[in-house]
Amino acid sequence: MKETIEIQELKQLIKETMREVLREERLTLCKILMPYVNDEEQTELENEFGSLADYSEDEAVDMTTWVKFTV
């Protein structure tokens, strides 16, 4: 009985650890794939498209949720 509990606890610990590692690696991949924008390019973009504050809430879509890891 005790061995079964220990095995289940070990399996749960391994699952949680794997989830953490996968979440970290996924975020690292997102950072790698995200293009770098220097200050000059950012200024050009804001001049052409305005800043987020210039848009109403229904005109902007929060795209950060696609990187969140759900269990």
C-alpha positions as CSV (number, residue, x, y, z in Angstrom):
1,M,0.0,0.0,0.0
2,K,2.8,2.4,0.9
3,E,4.7,1.6,-2.3
4,T,1.6,2.4,-4.3
5,I,1.2,5.8,-2.7
6,E,4.9,6.6,-3.2
7,I,4.7,5.6,-6.9
8,Q,1.6,7.8,-7.4
9,E,3.3,10.7,-5.6
10,L,6.4,10.2,-7.8
11,K,4.3,10.1,-11.0
12,Q,2.5,13.3,-9.9
13,L,5.8,15.0,-9.2
14,I,7.2,14.0,-12.6
15,K,4.1,15.3,-14.3
16,E,4.3,18.6,-12.5
17,T,8.0,18.9,-13.3
18,M,7.5,18.2,-17.0
19,R,4.7,20.8,-17.2
20,E,7.0,23.4,-15.7
21,V,9.9,22.5,-18.0
22,L,7.6,22.5,-21.1
23,R,6.1,25.9,-20.0
24,E,9.6,27.4,-19.7
25,E,10.8,26.0,-23.0
26,R,7.6,27.3,-24.7
27,L,8.2,30.8,-23.4
28,T,11.8,30.6,-24.4
29,L,10.8,29.6,-28.0
30,C,8.3,32.5,-28.1
31,K,11.0,34.9,-27.1
32,I,13.4,33.6,-29.7
33,L,10.7,33.9,-32.5
34,M,9.7,37.4,-31.5
35,P,11.5,39.9,-33.7
36,Y,13.6,42.6,-32.0
37,V,12.4,46.2,-32.6
38,N,14.8,49.0,-31.8
39,D,13.7,52.4,-30.6
40,E,13.9,54.0,-34.1
41,E,11.7,51.2,-35.5
42,Q,9.3,51.5,-32.6
43,T,8.9,55.2,-33.2
44,E,8.2,54.7,-36.9
45,L,5.5,52.1,-36.0
46,E,3.9,54.4,-33.5
47,N,4.0,57.3,-36.0
48,E,2.3,55.2,-38.6
49,F,-0.2,53.3,-36.5
50,G,-0.4,55.3,-33.3
51,S,0.0,53.7,-29.8
52,L,-2.2,51.3,-28.1
53,A,-3.7,54.1,-26.0
54,D,-5.1,55.6,-29.3
55,Y,-7.3,52.6,-29.9
56,S,-10.6,51.8,-28.1
57,E,-10.8,48.5,-26.3
58,D,-12.9,46.8,-29.0
59,E,-10.3,47.8,-31.7
60,A,-7.4,46.1,-30.0
61,V,-7.0,42.4,-29.3
62,D,-4.8,41.1,-26.5
63,M,-2.6,38.5,-28.3
64,T,-0.6,37.5,-25.2
65,T,-3.1,34.8,-24.2
66,W,-1.9,32.4,-27.0
67,V,1.4,31.9,-25.2
68,K,-0.2,30.9,-21.9
69,F,0.1,27.3,-21.0
70,T,-3.1,25.6,-19.9
71,V,-3.2,22.4,-18.0
